[in-house]
Amino acid sequence: MKMVQAIIRPEKLNPIKTALEEKGFIAMSITEMMGRGEQKGITLQYRGSKMTVDTLPKVKLELVVNDAEVDSVIACVRNAGRTGKVGDGKIFVLPVEMMCKVRTDEVWK
């Protein structure tokens, strides 16, 4: 099993969720966060003066899937989340040794 973590633009959350649900990936964790990447923030004009905001709102999606499904999840996130601009996000894939269901005591290794 693998955990797929995607750091995305907040405005792309709903299109990505819809694309994942259409492919059968329903269960996911969603976390609102702040971050910065290559763009190093943005410069805003506020009351006549410029100010730099070096962290921007982002959303982190986390899904645990079978190894064979990783490419499908990545494709969904890329296709639904891409704007073509800096700040579209990153996708990380991590190994998962075991998953346990609290309610039913089921275990997946």
The 8 nearest C-alpha neighbors of each residue, nearest first, counted from 0:
[[1, 65, 66, 95, 64, 94, 63, 2],
 [2, 0, 94, 95, 93, 64, 63, 66],
 [1, 3, 63, 93, 62, 92, 94, 95],
 [2, 4, 92, 62, 61, 91, 63, 1],
 [5, 3, 61, 91, 60, 90, 92, 2],
 [4, 6, 90, 60, 59, 89, 7, 91],
 [5, 7, 59, 88, 89, 58, 90, 57],
 [8, 6, 88, 58, 57, 87, 5, 9],
 [7, 9, 57, 11, 10, 87, 58, 88],
 [10, 8, 11, 58, 12, 57, 7, 56],
 [9, 11, 8, 12, 13, 14, 7, 80],
 [10, 12, 9, 8, 80, 14, 13, 15],
 [13, 11, 15, 9, 10, 14, 16, 8],
 [12, 14, 16, 15, 11, 17, 10, 9],
 [15, 13, 17, 16, 11, 12, 79, 18],
 [14, 16, 18, 79, 12, 17, 13, 76],
 [17, 15, 13, 19, 18, 14, 12, 20],
 [16, 18, 20, 14, 15, 19, 13, 21],
 [19, 17, 15, 21, 16, 20, 75, 14],
 [20, 18, 24, 16, 22, 21, 17, 75],
 [19, 21, 23, 24, 17, 25, 22, 18],
 [20, 22, 18, 19, 23, 17, 24, 16],
 [23, 21, 19, 20, 24, 18, 71, 75],
 [24, 22, 20, 21, 25, 19, 18, 26],
 [25, 23, 20, 19, 22, 26, 21, 27],
 [24, 26, 20, 23, 27, 19, 16, 22],
 [27, 25, 24, 62, 28, 63, 20, 61],
 [28, 26, 62, 61, 25, 29, 60, 63],
 [27, 29, 61, 60, 62, 30, 26, 59],
 [30, 28, 60, 59, 27, 61, 31, 58],
 [31, 29, 59, 58, 32, 60, 28, 61],
 [32, 30, 58, 57, 59, 29, 33, 56],
 [31, 33, 57, 58, 56, 30, 34, 59],
 [34, 32, 56, 55, 57, 54, 35, 31],
 [35, 33, 54, 55, 57, 56, 32, 36],
 [34, 36, 54, 39, 40, 55, 53, 38],
 [35, 37, 38, 39, 86, 34, 40, 88],
 [36, 38, 39, 35, 85, 86, 40, 88],
 [37, 39, 40, 36, 85, 86, 35, 41],
 [40, 38, 37, 35, 36, 53, 41, 54],
 [41, 53, 39, 52, 54, 38, 35, 55],
 [40, 42, 52, 51, 53, 43, 39, 38],
 [43, 41, 51, 50, 52, 49, 44, 40],
 [44, 42, 50, 49, 51, 45, 41, 52],
 [43, 45, 49, 48, 47, 50, 46, 42],
 [46, 44, 48, 47, 49, 43, 50, 42],
 [47, 45, 48, 44, 49, 43, 50, 42],
 [46, 48, 45, 44, 49, 50, 43, 42],
 [49, 47, 45, 44, 46, 50, 43, 42],
 [48, 50, 44, 43, 45, 42, 51, 47],
 [49, 51, 43, 42, 44, 52, 48, 45],
 [50, 52, 42, 41, 53, 43, 49, 40],
 [51, 53, 40, 41, 54, 42, 50, 55],
 [40, 54, 52, 39, 51, 41, 35, 55],
 [55, 53, 34, 35, 40, 52, 33, 56],
 [54, 56, 33, 34, 35, 57, 40, 53],
 [57, 55, 33, 32, 34, 9, 54, 58],
 [56, 58, 8, 32, 33, 9, 7, 31],
 [59, 57, 31, 7, 9, 6, 30, 32],
 [58, 60, 6, 30, 5, 29, 7, 31],
 [61, 59, 29, 5, 4, 28, 58, 6],
 [62, 60, 4, 28, 27, 3, 59, 5],
 [63, 61, 27, 3, 2, 64, 28, 4],
 [62, 64, 2, 1, 3, 0, 61, 65],
 [65, 63, 1, 0, 68, 62, 66, 2],
 [64, 66, 0, 68, 67, 1, 69, 63],
 [65, 67, 0, 68, 69, 1, 64, 70],
 [66, 68, 65, 69, 70, 64, 71, 0],
 [69, 67, 71, 65, 66, 70, 64, 72],
 [70, 68, 72, 71, 66, 67, 73, 64],
 [71, 69, 73, 72, 68, 74, 67, 66],
 [70, 72, 74, 68, 69, 73, 75, 22],
 [73, 71, 75, 69, 74, 70, 76, 68],
 [72, 74, 70, 76, 71, 75, 77, 69],
 [75, 73, 71, 77, 72, 76, 78, 70],
 [76, 74, 72, 78, 73, 77, 18, 79],
 [77, 75, 73, 79, 80, 74, 78, 15],
 [78, 76, 74, 80, 75, 81, 79, 73],
 [77, 79, 75, 76, 80, 81, 74, 15],
 [78, 80, 15, 76, 77, 14, 81, 75],
 [81, 79, 77, 11, 76, 78, 15, 82],
 [80, 82, 83, 77, 78, 79, 87, 84],
 [83, 81, 84, 87, 80, 85, 79, 86],
 [82, 84, 81, 85, 87, 86, 80, 77],
 [85, 83, 82, 86, 87, 81, 88, 38],
 [84, 86, 87, 38, 83, 37, 88, 82],
 [87, 85, 88, 84, 38, 36, 8, 37],
 [88, 86, 85, 7, 81, 8, 84, 82],
 [89, 87, 7, 6, 86, 8, 90, 5],
 [88, 90, 6, 5, 91, 7, 87, 4],
 [91, 89, 5, 4, 6, 92, 3, 88],
 [90, 92, 4, 3, 5, 93, 89, 2],
 [93, 91, 3, 2, 4, 1, 90, 94],
 [94, 92, 2, 1, 3, 95, 91, 4],
 [93, 95, 1, 2, 0, 96, 92, 3],
 [96, 94, 1, 0, 97, 2, 93, 98],
 [97, 95, 108, 94, 0, 98, 1, 107],
 [96, 98, 108, 107, 95, 99, 106, 0],
 [97, 99, 107, 106, 108, 100, 96, 95],
 [100, 98, 106, 105, 101, 107, 104, 97],
 [99, 101, 105, 104, 102, 103, 106, 98],
 [102, 100, 104, 103, 99, 105, 106, 98],
 [103, 101, 100, 104, 105, 99, 106, 98],
 [102, 104, 105, 100, 101, 99, 106, 107],
 [105, 103, 100, 101, 102, 106, 99, 107],
 [106, 104, 100, 103, 99, 107, 101, 102],
 [105, 107, 99, 98, 104, 100, 108, 97],
 [108, 106, 98, 97, 99, 105, 96, 0],
 [107, 97, 96, 98, 106, 0, 95, 99]]
